Every structure is written in structure tokens, then in C-alpha cells.
Amino acid sequence: HRSEHWVVVGGEAQITLDDDEFILKENMSTYISPQQKHRLANDTEYGLTVIEVQTGSYLGEDDIERFQDDYNRSLSTMESNNS
């Protein structure tokens, strides 16, 4: 239900949008359409600072579908979706 706009204000971000991967450096940005599969990573030894702006008709966290979660934030949600 939302679109996102990511702006890198410090560091270097590894971005995945659907099947495309690219790097965003400081002062660069990208737009994520609603329902577009996306991922943000920091593959450097330096800090990464990103501003995320969300717009849309609904901004609740419960509309997020996680396909992979290296931090186990949504394990219970993923298990309930697979039942």
C-alpha cells in the first residue's frame, strides 16, 4: 500500500529492486513502487545513513511481507503465513 523513497546521506548502500542490484552513494536516491520487492544492505565496513520517506494509503508495518530476514524480526509472521 506504500511507496518508498530512499536517500543515502552517508556511506554506500547495496540496493536490490526485484532482480536488479546497484550501489547508491552519498546524495543518491531510489524510488520503490508499491509491492516492488526490495532490499537494502551495507556491505562496507563504514556506517550507512539512509532517509526513508513512505507515502501511500496505509503505512502500517503489518502490510510488510518479508521474503528473507537475516535478523529474524518476522519469524512468527513467516511461519503463520506458511501454515
C-alpha positions as CSV (number, residue, x, y, z in Angstrom):
1,H,0.0,0.0,0.0
2,R,3.0,2.3,0.1
3,S,5.8,3.6,-2.0
4,E,9.2,4.4,-0.6
5,H,12.0,6.8,-1.5
6,W,15.5,6.1,-0.1
7,V,18.1,8.8,0.1
8,V,21.6,7.9,1.1
9,V,23.1,10.7,3.2
10,G,26.2,8.9,4.3
11,G,28.0,5.8,3.3
12,E,27.3,3.4,0.5
13,A,24.1,1.2,0.1
14,Q,23.8,-2.0,-1.8
15,I,20.2,-1.9,-3.2
16,T,18.2,-4.7,-4.7
17,L,14.9,-3.9,-6.5
18,D,13.3,-7.0,-7.9
19,D,16.1,-8.6,-9.9
20,D,18.3,-5.5,-10.2
21,E,21.2,-4.8,-7.9
22,F,23.1,-1.5,-7.8
23,I,25.0,0.8,-5.4
24,L,23.8,4.1,-4.1
25,K,26.4,6.5,-2.7
26,E,26.0,9.7,-0.7
27,N,23.5,12.2,-2.2
28,M,21.9,9.4,-4.4
29,S,18.4,8.1,-4.1
30,T,16.0,5.5,-5.5
31,Y,12.2,5.1,-5.7
32,I,10.4,1.9,-4.7
33,S,7.0,1.3,-6.1
34,P,4.2,-0.3,-4.0
35,Q,4.6,-4.1,-4.0
36,Q,8.1,-4.0,-5.5
37,K,10.4,-6.5,-3.9
38,H,13.3,-4.5,-2.4
39,R,16.3,-4.9,0.0
40,L,18.9,-2.5,1.5
41,A,22.3,-3.7,2.7
42,N,25.6,-2.2,3.8
43,D,28.4,-4.3,2.5
44,T,31.2,-2.0,3.7
45,E,33.0,-1.5,7.0
46,Y,31.7,2.0,7.3
47,G,28.4,3.3,8.6
48,L,25.4,3.9,6.3
49,T,22.8,6.6,6.9
50,V,19.6,6.5,4.8
51,I,16.4,8.6,4.9
52,E,13.3,6.7,4.1
53,V,10.2,8.5,3.0
54,Q,7.0,6.4,2.8
55,T,3.8,7.6,1.0
56,G,0.6,5.7,0.4
57,S,-2.9,5.0,1.7
58,Y,-1.6,2.7,4.5
59,L,1.7,2.9,6.3
60,G,1.3,0.2,9.0
61,E,4.1,-2.3,9.5
62,D,1.7,-5.3,9.2
63,D,1.5,-5.0,5.4
64,I,5.2,-5.9,5.0
65,E,5.9,-9.3,3.5
66,R,9.4,-10.5,4.4
67,F,10.9,-13.0,1.9
68,Q,14.2,-13.2,3.8
69,D,15.0,-11.8,7.2
70,D,18.7,-12.1,8.3
71,Y,17.7,-10.5,11.7
72,N,14.7,-12.9,12.5
73,R,12.4,-9.9,13.0
74,S,9.4,-11.7,11.5
75,L,9.9,-15.4,12.1
76,S,6.5,-15.9,13.7
77,T,4.8,-13.9,10.9
78,M,6.6,-16.0,8.2
79,E,5.7,-19.3,10.0
80,S,2.0,-18.3,10.2
81,N,1.9,-17.4,6.5
82,N,3.3,-20.8,5.6
83,S,0.7,-22.8,7.6
